[in-house]
Amino acid sequence: MSVTGGKSLAVFTDASGQFWYTVPGYGPVNWPVERISEHARYVVETHRPDRGVMAMRPTWGFLPSMVWRSRRCKVCMAPWTCRDARWAGWWFTSLEQRRPSGSAR
């Protein structure tokens, strides 16, 4: 399953019955869901774009013009939105879809 696709969590079960989740940077892990969520929160807090999208740039020395700059992740320097940030967003979206309707957070 891709990091951003699908409507359910990527869960694999081994022969002993343990659940394994794929976490970027760690690979398959059998951590509790709470620990994976804690890691996803850390990723969301640290993986941020490096600058704003639009900027003013002078053309011909005096005429301002708008330019759209490419953004990169501050941590991994990958084009924004980086793989880890997409995974964290996907993880929280998948948890919300798994939660029964009407249940409190």
C-alpha positions in Angstrom: 0.0 0.0 0.0 1.3 3.5 -0.8 2.0 6.0 1.9 -0.8 8.3 0.8 -3.4 5.9 -0.6 -6.0 3.6 0.7 -8.7 4.1 3.3 -7.5 1.6 5.9 -4.3 1.2 7.9 -1.5 -0.9 6.4 -1.4 -3.8 8.9 0.4 -7.0 8.5 0.1 -10.0 10.8 2.9 -12.5 11.3 2.6 -16.2 12.2 2.5 -15.4 15.9 -0.4 -13.0 15.5 1.5 -9.8 16.1 0.4 -6.7 14.1 3.1 -4.9 12.1 2.7 -1.3 10.7 5.0 0.3 8.2 6.6 3.5 9.6 8.9 5.6 7.4 12.5 5.5 8.6 11.9 2.4 10.7 10.2 0.0 8.2 7.8 -2.6 9.6 7.3 -2.2 13.4 5.1 -3.9 15.9 4.7 -0.8 18.1 1.4 -0.1 19.8 -0.9 2.3 17.9 -0.3 5.0 20.5 3.5 4.9 20.0 3.1 5.2 16.2 0.7 8.1 16.7 3.3 9.8 19.0 5.9 9.3 16.3 3.5 10.7 13.7 2.9 13.8 15.9 6.6 14.3 16.1 6.9 14.1 12.3 4.1 16.6 11.8 5.8 19.0 14.2 9.3 18.7 12.7 8.8 18.2 9.0 7.7 21.7 7.8 8.1 23.7 4.6 11.2 25.9 4.5 9.5 29.1 3.2 6.3 30.7 2.0 5.0 30.0 -1.4 4.7 33.5 -2.9 7.3 36.2 -2.9 7.8 39.6 -4.4 10.7 40.0 -6.7 11.8 43.2 -8.5 11.9 43.0 -12.3 13.8 45.5 -14.4 15.1 46.9 -11.1 11.9 48.6 -9.9 8.7 46.8 -11.0 7.5 44.3 -8.4 6.2 40.9 -9.6 4.9 37.9 -7.8 6.8 34.6 -8.0 5.9 31.2 -6.8 8.9 29.6 -5.2 9.4 25.8 -4.7 9.3 24.7 -1.2 11.4 22.0 0.6 11.1 20.2 3.9 13.3 21.8 6.6 14.3 18.3 7.9 14.8 16.0 4.9 15.2 18.7 2.2 12.8 16.8 -0.1 10.3 18.7 -2.2 7.3 19.7 -0.1 5.1 17.8 0.9 7.8 15.2 1.9 7.2 11.5 2.2 7.3 11.5 6.1 4.8 14.4 6.3 2.4 12.7 3.9 2.7 9.5 5.9 1.9 11.3 9.2 -1.2 12.9 7.6 -2.3 9.6 6.2 -1.8 7.9 9.6 -4.1 10.3 11.4 -6.7 10.2 8.5 -6.7 6.4 8.7 -7.1 6.4 12.5 -10.1 8.8 12.1 -11.7 6.5 9.5 -11.2 3.5 11.8 -12.8 5.2 14.8 -16.4 4.3 15.2 -18.8 7.3 14.6 -19.8 9.1 17.7 -16.8 8.1 19.8 -14.9 10.7 21.7 -11.1 11.4 21.1 
